Each structure stands twice: as structure tokens, then as C-alpha cells.
Amino acid sequence: MKQAAMLDLSSEYQLYKEKIREAVDAVLESQHFIGGPAVSAFEERMCAELGVSHAVAVSSGTDALLCTLMALEIGQGDEVVLPAFSFFATAGSVARVGAKPVFVDIDARTFNIDPDQVAAAITPKTKAVMVVHLYGQCADMDPILTVASRAGIPVIEDAAQAVGATYKQRRAGTLGTAACLSFYPTKNLGGFGEGGMILTGDERLATIARQLRNHGESQRYVHERIGGNFRLDTMKAAILLVKLDYWARFTRQRRHNASVYDRLLGDAPVETPFGAPDREPVYHQYTIRCRRRDELATYLGDKQVATGIYYAVPLHLQKCFASLGYSIGSLPVTEEACECVLSLPCHPMLTDEQLAYVAASVKSFYDV
Ligand SMILES: *Cc1c(COP(=O)(O)O)cnc(C)c1O
């Protein structure tokens, strides 16, 4: 097939359509739409899959971040150190609790937060470090955990893109104080609608997060703190339970796709993803660095090869953060990445023939 999309959710759906319909039907028959056994079963399955003690299902990845910050009582007057190269929600949630996002630069090879910069950005006001395992590859956690533990502050993992990834044989989501997952339909474990999860080994934090997702209730109509409605729908949990059975296979396929690209693009004038030897990524995105990026994207589009740019504008230069005082040149590695990254199709339904077509198309752009 001489084309490739960024995702093919319709083909994926054909694989589990019957099981999903059965699961949805059971929820419809029960007429129980919020929480319930499907949500608890999904939380338990995630704990078992990832080897973490507590999982709190919530309404989105964004709400997972927000709820985690609220549970850690981070707010006005506090600072949170985070990378400037991520999806907006990472920084937006910090600002929403009233804290100040302190943006730092990334490691040019992995696109993840630079541990040295984390150490330099910590002040007495810093109340957490938020790392992002971008594109499905874990950030270099050990030096960050060391710095954070010396400062006595928690590390929050934004693992929205990295469910299943490992760092030194440890799983993403189990590395810091708490971690946040997203089940947005395009994520590696994508649901049918919005969804997210907080993972933690800290029982107290899990209890608070459970209260916060339900307006801070400790028991019916007793509000211990001010939370929100961050609950996950029963139907979405039932669907995610079915999808979990396909997740390992899809992850293997993404890794296979990446290895095919690594090989086929090895002699192309682009930079393929840096594989840190102590990490196993899940390739939420397969992202290359390239010259004449926008021209290449257009050229590939003409050849029916979809691409994505994650992210074209760094967080520290977003309009809504103008008052924080960053300017062009503040975080040069991030800004350079925004100019040259391009993600190629890597979804689990791609065939080797399609991968070869994508790689050949990239090469032919530079040959002309
Ligand atoms: C998707 C994503 C989020 C937000 O998740 P939603 O479920 O869309 O709210 C947060 N951080 C990162 C890095 C993401 O990729």
C-alpha cells in the first residue's frame, strides 16, 4: 500500500469489535454508568500490569495531572520545574493550581528534560519536578530522583505517552512519587473518549486522589477537601479492559516498526530516534530530526504519507505564559527541536511494505 496514516483506529477496531460490543452491552444492561466494578477491575488490572500499588482512574490525562498536583497540595507561591518541550497540559495544569511553571531545557538527543537543568532550577519555592516521558521514551530518571530527594520534593511523571516503557528495567509510571496516564483515543492505550489515571506507591496520596476525583468526599456528603468531578465513566473502563488485552501486542508492533525505520533510514540524511541503552521506549511517536522539515512534510503529504509535528511551539513561548518572562533564545535546545522534529506513521496496523514506502519517500526527498 503506497500510503500511510498516523493512525488506523478503524482497522484496530475490527480486531476487538465483538468483545467491545459485549462489554458495552453489559454496561447498558446494568444501567450503571459511573464508577462501579468495571472501574475497579480496570484499576486492579493496571496495577498488576505495571507493578504499582495504587491506580486511580480519572476523567482525562489532564485531570490526572491536575488532581495529582492538588493531592500534593501544590498551589499559590509554589514552583514546579518541568520541560518546555511537551504537550500543553503538562504546564497548563501547574498554572491552573496557581503554581508557577519553571521551564527548563531538554537533552538534545532524547528530547526529554535535562537532569542538569533540573538541578539548576530548584529553589526553596520548588514543590515538585514534573518529568515527561516524551514520544514514549523515559526521561533520565535517576539523576532527577537524586536531586529531588535531596531537595525533599516529589517527582511527578507525565507518562501520558509512555505506558509500557521501561527505564533500567523499571516501568514508566512507577519511577516517581506519582505518575499520570492518558487514555485519549490516540494514545498507546487509547479509550473510546477521554480518560486518564494516577499511579502511585503512596497510599495516602492515592486516598487523597480518590477523594479529590469525587469532590473531596471521604464519605457521602462529607467533603474533606475541595475536589472536582474527575471520575471515569463505567463504559469507558469496560472498553479499556478489552483494549488492555491488545496493548502488549500493539506495543510489540510499534517497536518492530521503529526497528524497521531505524534500519531503512540508517543511511538517510535524517537523525533517527536516539535509543538510550538503558531504556525501552514504546514509540508513541517515531520522531526524526530533519533539515527542511516543513518542505519534507509537504512532500510526504503529496505522497499520501501523513506526518505530525510535536511540538511546533515550545511551552515557554506560548502566549498564555508571556507574563513568565521567557523570550526567544531562553531555551535554545527546545526551540531548535521545535524547528526540526517530524513524527512518521508508527501505529500498530502498518505493514512492512508501508514502512518501506515511508522510508523510501523520506529518502527520495533528499535525493531530488
Ligand atoms: C495527551 C497528553 C496529556 C493530556 O492527556 P489528555 O487525556 O488528553 O487530557 C498530557 N501530557 C502529555 C505529554 C500528553 O501527551
PDBQT file of the ligand as one rigid body, heavy atoms in Angstrom, charges set to zero:
ROOT
HETATM    1  C1  LIG A 401      -2.040  13.558  25.927  1.00  0.00    +0.000 C 
HETATM    2  C2  LIG A 401      -1.143  14.182  26.893  1.00  0.00    +0.000 A 
HETATM    3  C3  LIG A 401      -1.616  14.780  28.071  1.00  0.00    +0.000 A 
HETATM    4  C4  LIG A 401      -3.077  15.014  28.354  1.00  0.00    +0.000 C 
HETATM    5  O1  LIG A 401      -3.894  13.920  28.298  1.00  0.00    +0.000 OA
HETATM    6  P1  LIG A 401      -5.463  14.102  27.970  1.00  0.00    +0.000 P 
HETATM    7  O2  LIG A 401      -6.017  12.749  28.248  1.00  0.00    +0.000 OA
HETATM    8  O3  LIG A 401      -5.561  14.495  26.534  1.00  0.00    +0.000 OA
HETATM    9  O4  LIG A 401      -6.011  15.130  28.864  1.00  0.00    +0.000 OA
HETATM   10  C5  LIG A 401      -0.695  15.270  28.964  1.00  0.00    +0.000 A 
HETATM   11  N1  LIG A 401       0.617  15.207  28.731  1.00  0.00    +0.000 NA
HETATM   12  C6  LIG A 401       1.115  14.655  27.614  1.00  0.00    +0.000 A 
HETATM   13  C7  LIG A 401       2.601  14.594  27.431  1.00  0.00    +0.000 C 
HETATM   14  C8  LIG A 401       0.263  14.139  26.640  1.00  0.00    +0.000 A 
HETATM   15  O5  LIG A 401       0.771  13.607  25.530  1.00  0.00    +0.000 OA
ENDROOT
TORSDOF 0
